Amino acid sequence: MKTNTKAKPSVDFEILHIGLCDAVICTRLPIDEAIKRLNMESPTGIHSKWSFDGKKSNKSPCPDGQGKTHYRLFC
C-alpha cells in the first residue's frame, strides 16, 4: 500500500495511512462526511467501522497550509 506524506492542495479528502486499527486522513470535509467516505472507500473489514474519538490529540492542521485537517481514526 502506498502511503503519502503530504496531501495535494486540490484534494478535499485523502487517505494518508491505513493500519490494523487506525487510519489517518487529510480533509477539508466535515468530519462526519469524511468518516462516511473513509468507511466507503476503505472499510475496516470487521464489524466496527472507522470513527473519530473527538480528542484534540487525534486532530491537527495539515502542514501544507491549505486549510485541511489531519484526523486519526480508530475502529
mmCIF file of the N, C-alpha and C atoms, coordinates in Angstrom:
data_MODEL
# 
_entry.id   MODEL 
# 
loop_
_atom_site.group_PDB 
_atom_site.id 
_atom_site.type_symbol 
_atom_site.label_atom_id 
_atom_site.label_alt_id 
_atom_site.label_comp_id 
_atom_site.label_asym_id 
_atom_site.label_entity_id 
_atom_site.label_seq_id 
_atom_site.pdbx_PDB_ins_code 
_atom_site.Cartn_x 
_atom_site.Cartn_y 
_atom_site.Cartn_z 
_atom_site.occupancy 
_atom_site.B_iso_or_equiv 
_atom_site.pdbx_formal_charge 
_atom_site.auth_seq_id 
_atom_site.auth_comp_id 
_atom_site.auth_asym_id 
_atom_site.auth_atom_id 
_atom_site.pdbx_PDB_model_num 
ATOM 1   N N  . MET A 1 1  ? 0.841   -1.178 0.000  1.00 0.00 ? 1  MET A N  1 
ATOM 2   C CA . MET A 1 1  ? 0.000   0.000  0.000  1.00 0.00 ? 1  MET A CA 1 
ATOM 3   C C  . MET A 1 1  ? 0.884   1.237  0.000  1.00 0.00 ? 1  MET A C  1 
ATOM 4   N N  . LYS A 1 2  ? 0.527   2.190  -0.826 1.00 0.00 ? 2  LYS A N  1 
ATOM 5   C CA . LYS A 1 2  ? 1.271   3.437  -0.927 1.00 0.00 ? 2  LYS A CA 1 
ATOM 6   C C  . LYS A 1 2  ? 0.829   4.397  0.167  1.00 0.00 ? 2  LYS A C  1 
ATOM 7   N N  . THR A 1 3  ? 1.784   4.992  0.845  1.00 0.00 ? 3  THR A N  1 
ATOM 8   C CA . THR A 1 3  ? 1.489   5.982  1.877  1.00 0.00 ? 3  THR A CA 1 
ATOM 9   C C  . THR A 1 3  ? 2.015   7.335  1.422  1.00 0.00 ? 3  THR A C  1 
ATOM 10  N N  . ASN A 1 4  ? 1.167   8.337  1.428  1.00 0.00 ? 4  ASN A N  1 
ATOM 11  C CA . ASN A 1 4  ? 1.569   9.690  1.058  1.00 0.00 ? 4  ASN A CA 1 
ATOM 12  C C  . ASN A 1 4  ? 1.991   10.444 2.302  1.00 0.00 ? 4  ASN A C  1 
ATOM 13  N N  . THR A 1 5  ? 2.960   11.314 2.142  1.00 0.00 ? 5  THR A N  1 
ATOM 14  C CA . THR A 1 5  ? 3.422   12.090 3.289  1.00 0.00 ? 5  THR A CA 1 
ATOM 15  C C  . THR A 1 5  ? 2.867   13.501 3.293  1.00 0.00 ? 5  THR A C  1 
ATOM 16  N N  . LYS A 1 6  ? 2.345   13.944 2.140  1.00 0.00 ? 6  LYS A N  1 
ATOM 17  C CA . LYS A 1 6  ? 1.811   15.301 2.068  1.00 0.00 ? 6  LYS A CA 1 
ATOM 18  C C  . LYS A 1 6  ? 0.594   15.301 1.153  1.00 0.00 ? 6  LYS A C  1 
ATOM 19  N N  . ALA A 1 7  ? -0.469  15.923 1.601  1.00 0.00 ? 7  ALA A N  1 
ATOM 20  C CA . ALA A 1 7  ? -1.692  15.977 0.805  1.00 0.00 ? 7  ALA A CA 1 
ATOM 21  C C  . ALA A 1 7  ? -1.539  16.953 -0.354 1.00 0.00 ? 7  ALA A C  1 
ATOM 22  N N  . LYS A 1 8  ? -2.243  16.698 -1.428 1.00 0.00 ? 8  LYS A N  1 
ATOM 23  C CA . LYS A 1 8  ? -2.240  17.583 -2.587 1.00 0.00 ? 8  LYS A CA 1 
ATOM 24  C C  . LYS A 1 8  ? -3.197  18.743 -2.322 1.00 0.00 ? 8  LYS A C  1 
ATOM 25  N N  . PRO A 1 9  ? -2.820  19.984 -2.654 1.00 0.00 ? 9  PRO A N  1 
ATOM 26  C CA . PRO A 1 9  ? -3.655  21.147 -2.360 1.00 0.00 ? 9  PRO A CA 1 
ATOM 27  C C  . PRO A 1 9  ? -5.059  21.091 -2.959 1.00 0.00 ? 9  PRO A C  1 
ATOM 28  N N  . SER A 1 10 ? -5.229  20.465 -4.119 1.00 0.00 ? 10 SER A N  1 
ATOM 29  C CA . SER A 1 10 ? -6.534  20.458 -4.774 1.00 0.00 ? 10 SER A CA 1 
ATOM 30  C C  . SER A 1 10 ? -7.447  19.321 -4.299 1.00 0.00 ? 10 SER A C  1 
ATOM 31  N N  . VAL A 1 11 ? -6.989  18.497 -3.398 1.00 0.00 ? 11 VAL A N  1 
ATOM 32  C CA . VAL A 1 11 ? -7.743  17.330 -2.945 1.00 0.00 ? 11 VAL A CA 1 
ATOM 33  C C  . VAL A 1 11 ? -8.457  17.657 -1.632 1.00 0.00 ? 11 VAL A C  1 
ATOM 34  N N  . ASP A 1 12 ? -9.787  17.403 -1.593 1.00 0.00 ? 12 ASP A N  1 
ATOM 35  C CA . ASP A 1 12 ? -10.562 17.667 -0.372 1.00 0.00 ? 12 ASP A CA 1 
ATOM 36  C C  . ASP A 1 12 ? -10.527 16.513 0.617  1.00 0.00 ? 12 ASP A C  1 
ATOM 37  N N  . PHE A 1 13 ? -10.158 15.315 0.150  1.00 0.00 ? 13 PHE A N  1 
ATOM 38  C CA . PHE A 1 13 ? -10.124 14.135 1.016  1.00 0.00 ? 13 PHE A CA 1 
ATOM 39  C C  . PHE A 1 13 ? -9.029  13.206 0.522  1.00 0.00 ? 13 PHE A C  1 
ATOM 40  N N  . GLU A 1 14 ? -8.141  12.813 1.435  1.00 0.00 ? 14 GLU A N  1 
ATOM 41  C CA . GLU A 1 14 ? -7.078  11.882 1.074  1.00 0.00 ? 14 GLU A CA 1 
ATOM 42  C C  . GLU A 1 14 ? -6.789  10.972 2.260  1.00 0.00 ? 14 GLU A C  1 
ATOM 43  N N  . ILE A 1 15 ? -6.636  9.696  1.973  1.00 0.00 ? 15 ILE A N  1 
ATOM 44  C CA . ILE A 1 15 ? -6.250  8.724  2.991  1.00 0.00 ? 15 ILE A CA 1 
ATOM 45  C C  . ILE A 1 15 ? -4.726  8.699  3.018  1.00 0.00 ? 15 ILE A C  1 
ATOM 46  N N  . LEU A 1 16 ? -4.157  9.032  4.171  1.00 0.00 ? 16 LEU A N  1 
ATOM 47  C CA . LEU A 1 16 ? -2.706  9.075  4.307  1.00 0.00 ? 16 LEU A CA 1 
ATOM 48  C C  . LEU A 1 16 ? -2.132  7.775  4.836  1.00 0.00 ? 16 LEU A C  1 
ATOM 49  N N  . HIS A 1 17 ? -2.919  7.054  5.665  1.00 0.00 ? 17 HIS A N  1 
ATOM 50  C CA . HIS A 1 17 ? -2.419  5.832  6.305  1.00 0.00 ? 17 HIS A CA 1 
ATOM 51  C C  . HIS A 1 17 ? -3.601  4.949  6.684  1.00 0.00 ? 17 HIS A C  1 
ATOM 52  N N  . ILE A 1 18 ? -3.456  3.657  6.451  1.00 0.00 ? 18 ILE A N  1 
ATOM 53  C CA . ILE A 1 18 ? -4.418  2.664  6.944  1.00 0.00 ? 18 ILE A CA 1 
ATOM 54  C C  . ILE A 1 18 ? -3.605  1.618  7.684  1.00 0.00 ? 18 ILE A C  1 
ATOM 55  N N  . GLY A 1 19 ? -3.896  1.426  8.965  1.00 0.00 ? 19 GLY A N  1 
ATOM 56  C CA . GLY A 1 19 ? -3.237  0.407  9.767  1.00 0.00 ? 19 GLY A CA 1 
ATOM 57  C C  . GLY A 1 19 ? -4.243  -0.656 10.186 1.00 0.00 ? 19 GLY A C  1 
ATOM 58  N N  . LEU A 1 20 ? -3.846  -1.531 11.096 1.00 0.00 ? 20 LEU A N  1 
ATOM 59  C CA . LEU A 1 20 ? -4.746  -2.578 11.569 1.00 0.00 ? 20 LEU A CA 1 
ATOM 60  C C  . LEU A 1 20 ? -5.938  -2.003 12.324 1.00 0.00 ? 20 LEU A C  1 
ATOM 61  N N  . CYS A 1 21 ? -5.709  -0.993 13.161 1.00 0.00 ? 21 CYS A N  1 
ATOM 62  C CA . CYS A 1 21 ? -6.790  -0.415 13.966 1.00 0.00 ? 21 CYS A CA 1 
ATOM 63  C C  . CYS A 1 21 ? -6.890  1.090  13.855 1.00 0.00 ? 21 CYS A C  1 
ATOM 64  N N  . ASP A 1 22 ? -6.071  1.701  13.008 1.00 0.00 ? 22 ASP A N  1 
ATOM 65  C CA . ASP A 1 22 ? -6.128  3.150  12.887 1.00 0.00 ? 22 ASP A CA 1 
ATOM 66  C C  . ASP A 1 22 ? -5.968  3.576  11.434 1.00 0.00 ? 22 ASP A C  1 
ATOM 67  N N  . ALA A 1 23 ? -6.416  4.786  11.161 1.00 0.00 ? 23 ALA A N  1 
ATOM 68  C CA . ALA A 1 23 ? -6.288  5.383  9.837  1.00 0.00 ? 23 ALA A CA 1 
ATOM 69  C C  . ALA A 1 23 ? -6.042  6.873  10.024 1.00 0.00 ? 23 ALA A C  1 
ATOM 70  N N  . VAL A 1 24 ? -5.334  7.476  9.093  1.00 0.00 ? 24 VAL A N  1 
ATOM 71  C CA . VAL A 1 24 ? -5.103  8.919  9.117  1.00 0.00 ? 24 VAL A CA 1 
ATOM 72  C C  . VAL A 1 24 ? -5.591  9.478  7.787  1.00 0.00 ? 24 VAL A C  1 
ATOM 73  N N  . ILE A 1 25 ? -6.424  10.508 7.884  1.00 0.00 ? 25 ILE A N  1 
ATOM 74  C CA . ILE A 1 25 ? -6.934  11.168 6.693  1.00 0.00 ? 25 ILE A CA 1 
ATOM 75  C C  . ILE A 1 25 ? -6.589  12.647 6.737  1.00 0.00 ? 25 ILE A C  1 
ATOM 76  N N  . CYS A 1 26 ? -6.561  13.266 5.566  1.00 0.00 ? 26 CYS A N  1 
ATOM 77  C CA . CYS A 1 26 ? -6.355  14.702 5.427  1.00 0.00 ? 26 CYS A CA 1 
ATOM 78  C C  . CYS A 1 26 ? -7.560  15.213 4.651  1.00 0.00 ? 26 CYS A C  1 
ATOM 79  N N  . THR A 1 27 ? -8.283  16.188 5.213  1.00 0.00 ? 27 THR A N  1 
ATOM 80  C CA . THR A 1 27 ? -9.533  16.584 4.577  1.00 0.00 ? 27 THR A CA 1 
ATOM 81  C C  . THR A 1 27 ? -9.946  18.011 4.885  1.00 0.00 ? 27 THR A C  1 
ATOM 82  N N  . ARG A 1 28 ? -10.750 18.556 3.989  1.00 0.00 ? 28 ARG A N  1 
ATOM 83  C CA . ARG A 1 28 ? -11.460 19.814 4.222  1.00 0.00 ? 28 ARG A CA 1 
ATOM 84  C C  . ARG A 1 28 ? -12.920 19.524 4.554  1.00 0.00 ? 28 ARG A C  1 
ATOM 85  N N  . LEU A 1 29 ? -13.338 18.292 4.372  1.00 0.00 ? 29 LEU A N  1 
ATOM 86  C CA . LEU A 1 29 ? -14.732 17.905 4.592  1.00 0.00 ? 29 LEU A CA 1 
ATOM 87  C C  . LEU A 1 29 ? -15.072 17.953 6.082  1.00 0.00 ? 29 LEU A C  1 
ATOM 88  N N  . PRO A 1 30 ? -16.350 18.133 6.419  1.00 0.00 ? 30 PRO A N  1 
ATOM 89  C CA . PRO A 1 30 ? -16.755 17.984 7.817  1.00 0.00 ? 30 PRO A CA 1 
ATOM 90  C C  . PRO A 1 30 ? -16.429 16.550 8.265  1.00 0.00 ? 30 PRO A C  1 
ATOM 91  N N  . ILE A 1 31 ? -16.080 16.373 9.520  1.00 0.00 ? 31 ILE A N  1 
ATOM 92  C CA . ILE A 1 31 ? -15.604 15.072 9.997  1.00 0.00 ? 31 ILE A CA 1 
ATOM 93  C C  . ILE A 1 31 ? -16.632 13.958 9.763  1.00 0.00 ? 31 ILE A C  1 
ATOM 94  N N  . ASP A 1 32 ? -17.916 14.223 9.941  1.00 0.00 ? 32 ASP A N  1 
ATOM 95  C CA . ASP A 1 32 ? -18.922 13.178 9.714  1.00 0.00 ? 32 ASP A CA 1 
ATOM 96  C C  . ASP A 1 32 ? -18.913 12.704 8.261  1.00 0.00 ? 32 ASP A C  1 
ATOM 97  N N  . GLU A 1 33 ? -18.805 13.646 7.339  1.00 0.00 ? 33 GLU A N  1 
ATOM 98  C CA . GLU A 1 33 ? -18.760 13.303 5.912  1.00 0.00 ? 33 GLU A CA 1 
ATOM 99  C C  . GLU A 1 33 ? -17.460 12.560 5.579  1.00 0.00 ? 33 GLU A C  1 
ATOM 100 N N  . ALA A 1 34 ? -16.354 12.983 6.175  1.00 0.00 ? 34 ALA A N  1 
ATOM 101 C CA . ALA A 1 34 ? -15.066 12.336 5.933  1.00 0.00 ? 34 ALA A CA 1 
ATOM 102 C C  . ALA A 1 34 ? -15.069 10.893 6.454  1.00 0.00 ? 34 ALA A C  1 
ATOM 103 N N  . ILE A 1 35 ? -15.681 10.661 7.604  1.00 0.00 ? 35 ILE A N  1 
ATOM 104 C CA . ILE A 1 35 ? -15.763 9.308  8.161  1.00 0.00 ? 35 ILE A CA 1 
ATOM 105 C C  . ILE A 1 35 ? -16.599 8.412  7.243  1.00 0.00 ? 35 ILE A C  1 
ATOM 106 N N  . LYS A 1 36 ? -17.719 8.923  6.758  1.00 0.00 ? 36 LYS A N  1 
ATOM 107 C CA . LYS A 1 36 ? -18.549 8.149  5.826  1.00 0.00 ? 36 LYS A CA 1 
ATOM 108 C C  . LYS A 1 36 ? -17.756 7.780  4.581  1.00 0.00 ? 36 LYS A C  1 
ATOM 109 N N  . ARG A 1 37 ? -17.016 8.740  4.067  1.00 0.00 ? 37 ARG A N  1 
ATOM 110 C CA . ARG A 1 37 ? -16.235 8.482  2.852  1.00 0.00 ? 37 ARG A CA 1 
ATOM 111 C C  . ARG A 1 37 ? -15.131 7.457  3.110  1.00 0.00 ? 37 ARG A C  1 
ATOM 112 N N  . LEU A 1 38 ? -14.443 7.552  4.241  1.00 0.00 ? 38 LEU A N  1 
ATOM 113 C CA . LEU A 1 38 ? -13.410 6.579  4.579  1.00 0.00 ? 38 LEU A CA 1 
ATOM 114 C C  . LEU A 1 38 ? -14.012 5.179  4.688  1.00 0.00 ? 38 LEU A C  1 
ATOM 115 N N  . ASN A 1 39 ? -15.163 5.067  5.361  1.00 0.00 ? 39 ASN A N  1 
ATOM 116 C CA . ASN A 1 39 ? -15.809 3.763  5.507  1.00 0.00 ? 39 ASN A CA 1 
ATOM 117 C C  . ASN A 1 39 ? -16.252 3.192  4.159  1.00 0.00 ? 39 ASN A C  1 
ATOM 118 N N  . MET A 1 40 ? -16.592 4.061  3.192  1.00 0.00 ? 40 MET A N  1 
ATOM 119 C CA . MET A 1 40 ? -16.963 3.584  1.858  1.00 0.00 ? 40 MET A CA 1 
ATOM 120 C C  . MET A 1 40 ? -15.725 3.181  1.050  1.00 0.00 ? 40 MET A C  1 
ATOM 121 N N  . GLU A 1 41 ? -14.689 4.009  1.079  1.00 0.00 ? 41 GLU A N  1 
ATOM 122 C CA . GLU A 1 41 ? -13.504 3.778  0.258  1.00 0.00 ? 41 GLU A CA 1 
ATOM 123 C C  . GLU A 1 41 ? -12.567 2.715  0.818  1.00 0.00 ? 41 GLU A C  1 
ATOM 124 N N  . SER A 1 42 ? -12.506 2.604  2.136  1.00 0.00 ? 42 SER A N  1 
ATOM 125 C CA . SER A 1 42 ? -11.592 1.647  2.761  1.00 0.00 ? 42 SER A CA 1 
ATOM 126 C C  . SER A 1 42 ? -12.221 1.087  4.035  1.00 0.00 ? 42 SER A C  1 
ATOM 127 N N  . PRO A 1 43 ? -13.214 0.189  3.890  1.00 0.00 ? 43 PRO A N  1 
ATOM 128 C CA . PRO A 1 43 ? -13.858 -0.377 5.074  1.00 0.00 ? 43 PRO A CA 1 
ATOM 129 C C  . PRO A 1 43 ? -12.856 -1.150 5.932  1.00 0.00 ? 43 PRO A C  1 
ATOM 130 N N  . THR A 1 44 ? -13.165 -1.256 7.202  1.00 0.00 ? 44 THR A N  1 
ATOM 131 C CA . THR A 1 44 ? -12.245 -1.905 8.140  1.00 0.00 ? 44 THR A CA 1 
ATOM 132 C C  . THR A 1 44 ? -12.129 -3.407 7.920  1.00 0.00 ? 44 THR A C  1 
ATOM 133 N N  . GLY A 1 45 ? -13.158 -4.029 7.398  1.00 0.00 ? 45 GLY A N  1 
ATOM 134 C CA . GLY A 1 45 ? -13.136 -5.473 7.207  1.00 0.00 ? 45 GLY A CA 1 
ATOM 135 C C  . GLY A 1 45 ? -13.613 -6.239 8.427  1.00 0.00 ? 45 GLY A C  1 
ATOM 136 N N  . ILE A 1 46 ? -13.985 -5.507 9.471  1.00 0.00 ? 46 ILE A N  1 
ATOM 137 C CA . ILE A 1 46 ? -14.536 -6.125 10.679 1.00 0.00 ? 46 ILE A CA 1 
ATOM 138 C C  . ILE A 1 46 ? -15.873 -5.461 10.994 1.00 0.00 ? 46 ILE A C  1 
ATOM 139 N N  . HIS A 1 47 ? -16.505 -5.903 12.062 1.00 0.00 ? 47 HIS A N  1 
ATOM 140 C CA . HIS A 1 47 ? -17.811 -5.358 12.440 1.00 0.00 ? 47 HIS A CA 1 
ATOM 141 C C  . HIS A 1 47 ? -17.752 -3.852 12.733 1.00 0.00 ? 47 HIS A C  1 
ATOM 142 N N  . SER A 1 48 ? -16.706 -3.405 13.407 1.00 0.00 ? 48 SER A N  1 
ATOM 143 C CA . SER A 1 48 ? -16.561 -1.978 13.748 1.00 0.00 ? 48 SER A CA 1 
ATOM 144 C C  . SER A 1 48 ? -16.203 -1.163 12.527 1.00 0.00 ? 48 SER A C  1 
ATOM 145 N N  . LYS A 1 49 ? -16.758 0.043  12.440 1.00 0.00 ? 49 LYS A N  1 
ATOM 146 C CA . LYS A 1 49 ? -16.415 0.970  11.370 1.00 0.00 ? 49 LYS A CA 1 
ATOM 147 C C  . LYS A 1 49 ? -15.414 1.988  11.899 1.00 0.00 ? 49 LYS A C  1 
ATOM 148 N N  . TRP A 1 50 ? -14.822 2.760  10.979 1.00 0.00 ? 50 TRP A N  1 
ATOM 149 C CA . TRP A 1 50 ? -13.925 3.830  11.383 1.00 0.00 ? 50 TRP A CA 1 
ATOM 150 C C  . TRP A 1 50 ? -14.715 4.884  12.148 1.00 0.00 ? 50 TRP A C  1 
ATOM 151 N N  . SER A 1 51 ? -14.086 5.450  13.193 1.00 0.00 ? 51 SER A N  1 
ATOM 152 C CA . SER A 1 51 ? -14.732 6.505  13.970 1.00 0.00 ? 51 SER A CA 1 
ATOM 153 C C  . SER A 1 51 ? -13.659 7.442  14.529 1.00 0.00 ? 51 SER A C  1 
ATOM 154 N N  . PHE A 1 52 ? -14.099 8.641  14.865 1.00 0.00 ? 52 PHE A N  1 
ATOM 155 C CA . PHE A 1 52 ? -13.217 9.649  15.436 1.00 0.00 ? 52 PHE A CA 1 
ATOM 156 C C  . PHE A 1 52 ? -13.626 9.860  16.886 1.00 0.00 ? 52 PHE A C  1 
ATOM 157 N N  . ASP A 1 53 ? -12.652 9.815  17.794 1.00 0.00 ? 53 ASP A N  1 
ATOM 158 C CA . ASP A 1 53 ? -12.964 9.925  19.224 1.00 0.00 ? 53 ASP A CA 1 
ATOM 159 C C  . ASP A 1 53 ? -13.126 11.360 19.707 1.00 0.00 ? 53 ASP A C  1 
ATOM 160 N N  . GLY A 1 54 ? -12.842 12.344 18.868 1.00 0.00 ? 54 GLY A N  1 
ATOM 161 C CA . GLY A 1 54 ? -13.031 13.743 19.238 1.00 0.00 ? 54 GLY A CA 1 
ATOM 162 C C  . GLY A 1 54 ? -11.901 14.354 20.038 1.00 0.00 ? 54 GLY A C  1 
ATOM 163 N N  . LYS A 1 55 ? -10.883 13.578 20.376 1.00 0.00 ? 55 LYS A N  1 
ATOM 164 C CA . LYS A 1 55 ? -9.770  14.110 21.165 1.00 0.00 ? 55 LYS A CA 1 
ATOM 165 C C  . LYS A 1 55 ? -8.899  15.027 20.309 1.00 0.00 ? 55 LYS A C  1 
ATOM 166 N N  . LYS A 1 56 ? -8.507  16.147 20.887 1.00 0.00 ? 56 LYS A N  1 
ATOM 167 C CA . LYS A 1 56 ? -7.662  17.110 20.178 1.00 0.00 ? 56 LYS A CA 1 
ATOM 168 C C  . LYS A 1 56 ? -6.333  16.500 19.747 1.00 0.00 ? 56 LYS A C  1 
ATOM 169 N N  . SER A 1 57 ? -5.831  15.526 20.513 1.00 0.00 ? 57 SER A N  1 
ATOM 170 C CA . SER A 1 57 ? -4.553  14.901 20.176 1.00 0.00 ? 57 SER A CA 1 
ATOM 171 C C  . SER A 1 57 ? -4.641  14.081 18.887 1.00 0.00 ? 57 SER A C  1 
ATOM 172 N N  . ASN A 1 58 ? -5.846  13.774 18.430 1.00 0.00 ? 58 ASN A N  1 
ATOM 173 C CA . ASN A 1 58 ? -6.044  12.993 17.207 1.00 0.00 ? 58 ASN A CA 1 
ATOM 174 C C  . ASN A 1 58 ? -6.497  13.870 16.039 1.00 0.00 ? 58 ASN A C  1 
ATOM 175 N N  . LYS A 1 59 ? -6.244  15.177 16.165 1.00 0.00 ? 59 LYS A N  1 
ATOM 176 C CA . LYS A 1 59 ? -6.627  16.151 15.142 1.00 0.00 ? 59 LYS A CA 1 
ATOM 177 C C  . LYS A 1 59 ? -5.531  17.211 15.072 1.00 0.00 ? 59 LYS A C  1 
ATOM 178 N N  . SER A 1 60 ? -5.076  17.520 13.851 1.00 0.00 ? 60 SER A N  1 
ATOM 179 C CA . SER A 1 60 ? -4.051  18.553 13.713 1.00 0.00 ? 60 SER A CA 1 
ATOM 180 C C  . SER A 1 60 ? -4.168  19.223 12.349 1.00 0.00 ? 60 SER A C  1 
ATOM 181 N N  . PRO A 1 61 ? -3.730  20.481 12.244 1.00 0.00 ? 61 PRO A N  1 
ATOM 182 C CA . PRO A 1 61 ? -3.765  21.163 10.951 1.00 0.00 ? 61 PRO A CA 1 
ATOM 183 C C  . PRO A 1 61 ? -2.815  20.478 9.973  1.00 0.00 ? 61 PRO A C  1 
ATOM 184 N N  . CYS A 1 62 ? -3.189  20.469 8.712  1.00 0.00 ? 62 CYS A N  1 
ATOM 185 C CA . CYS A 1 62 ? -2.332  19.895 7.674  1.00 0.00 ? 62 CYS A CA 1 
ATOM 186 C C  . CYS A 1 62 ? -1.133  20.814 7.455  1.00 0.00 ? 62 CYS A C  1 
ATOM 187 N N  . PRO A 1 63 ? 0.072   20.257 7.353  1.00 0.00 ? 63 PRO A N  1 
ATOM 188 C CA . PRO A 1 63 ? 1.250   21.097 7.161  1.00 0.00 ? 63 PRO A CA 1 
ATOM 189 C C  . PRO A 1 63 ? 1.352   21.753 5.784  1.00 0.00 ? 63 PRO A C  1 
ATOM 190 N N  . ASP A 1 64 ? 0.472   21.386 4.842  1.00 0.00 ? 64 ASP A N  1 
ATOM 191 C CA . ASP A 1 64 ? 0.568   22.005 3.511  1.00 0.00 ? 64 ASP A CA 1 
ATOM 192 C C  . ASP A 1 64 ? -0.032  23.409 3.461  1.00 0.00 ? 64 ASP A C  1 
ATOM 193 N N  . GLY A 1 65 ? -0.671  23.852 4.552  1.00 0.00 ? 65 GLY A N  1 
ATOM 194 C CA . GLY A 1 65 ? -1.185  25.214 4.633  1.00 0.00 ? 65 GLY A CA 1 
ATOM 195 C C  . GLY A 1 65 ? -2.400  25.495 3.765  1.00 0.00 ? 65 GLY A C  1 
ATOM 196 N N  . GLN A 1 66 ? -3.153  24.483 3.397  1.00 0.00 ? 66 GLN A N  1 
ATOM 197 C CA . GLN A 1 66 ? -4.309  24.658 2.524  1.00 0.00 ? 66 GLN A CA 1 
ATOM 198 C C  . GLN A 1 66 ? -5.644  24.599 3.277  1.00 0.00 ? 66 GLN A C  1 
ATOM 199 N N  . GLY A 1 67 ? -5.623  24.751 4.590  1.00 0.00 ? 67 GLY A N  1 
ATOM 200 C CA . GLY A 1 67 ? -6.857  24.764 5.370  1.00 0.00 ? 67 GLY A CA 1 
ATOM 201 C C  . GLY A 1 67 ? -7.452  23.402 5.617  1.00 0.00 ? 67 GLY A C  1 
ATOM 202 N N  . LYS A 1 68 ? -6.651  22.362 5.464  1.00 0.00 ? 68 LYS A N  1 
ATOM 203 C CA . LYS A 1 68 ? -7.127  20.997 5.704  1.00 0.00 ? 68 LYS A CA 1 
ATOM 204 C C  . LYS A 1 68 ? -6.723  20.551 7.101  1.00 0.00 ? 68 LYS A C  1 
ATOM 205 N N  . THR A 1 69 ? -7.313  19.458 7.546  1.00 0.00 ? 69 THR A N  1 
ATOM 206 C CA . THR A 1 69 ? -7.033  18.914 8.873  1.00 0.00 ? 69 THR A CA 1 
ATOM 207 C C  . THR A 1 69 ? -6.691  17.447 8.741  1.00 0.00 ? 69 THR A C  1 
ATOM 208 N N  . HIS A 1 70 ? -5.736  16.994 9.557  1.00 0.00 ? 70 HIS A N  1 
ATOM 209 C CA . HIS A 1 70 ? -5.403  15.575 9.654  1.00 0.00 ? 70 HIS A CA 1 
ATOM 210 C C  . HIS A 1 70 ? -6.166  15.004 10.849 1.00 0.00 ? 70 HIS A C  1 
ATOM 211 N N  . TYR A 1 71 ? -6.814  13.873 10.640 1.00 0.00 ? 71 TYR A N  1 
ATOM 212 C CA . TYR A 1 71 ? -7.533  13.173 11.696 1.00 0.00 ? 71 TYR A CA 1 
ATOM 213 C C  . TYR A 1 71 ? -7.013  11.754 11.800 1.00 0.00 ? 71 TYR A C  1 
ATOM 214 N N  . ARG A 1 72 ? -6.824  11.278 13.024 1.00 0.00 ? 72 ARG A N  1 
ATOM 215 C CA . ARG A 1 72 ? -6.510  9.862  13.271 1.00 0.00 ? 72 ARG A CA 1 
ATOM 216 C C  . ARG A 1 72 ? -7.811  9.219  13.729 1.00 0.00 ? 72 ARG A C  1 
ATOM 217 N N  . LEU A 1 73 ? -8.228  8.186  12.993 1.00 0.00 ? 73 LEU A N  1 
ATOM 218 C CA . LEU A 1 73 ? -9.474  7.476  13.292 1.00 0.00 ? 73 LEU A CA 1 
ATOM 219 C C  . LEU A 1 73 ? -9.154  6.063  13.761 1.00 0.00 ? 73 LEU A C  1 
ATOM 220 N N  . PHE A 1 74 ? -10.095 5.456  14.447 1.00 0.00 ? 74 PHE A N  1 
ATOM 221 C CA . PHE A 1 74 ? -9.914  4.118  15.011 1.00 0.00 ? 74 PHE A CA 1 
ATOM 222 C C  . PHE A 1 74 ? -11.111 3.252  14.689 1.00 0.00 ? 74 PHE A C  1 
ATOM 223 N N  . CYS A 1 75 ? -10.898 1.927  14.726 1.00 0.00 ? 75 CYS A N  1 
ATOM 224 C CA . CYS A 1 75 ? -12.026 1.022  14.531 1.00 0.00 ? 75 CYS A CA 1 
ATOM 225 C C  . CYS A 1 75 ? -12.154 0.082  15.720 1.00 0.00 ? 75 CYS A C  1 
# 
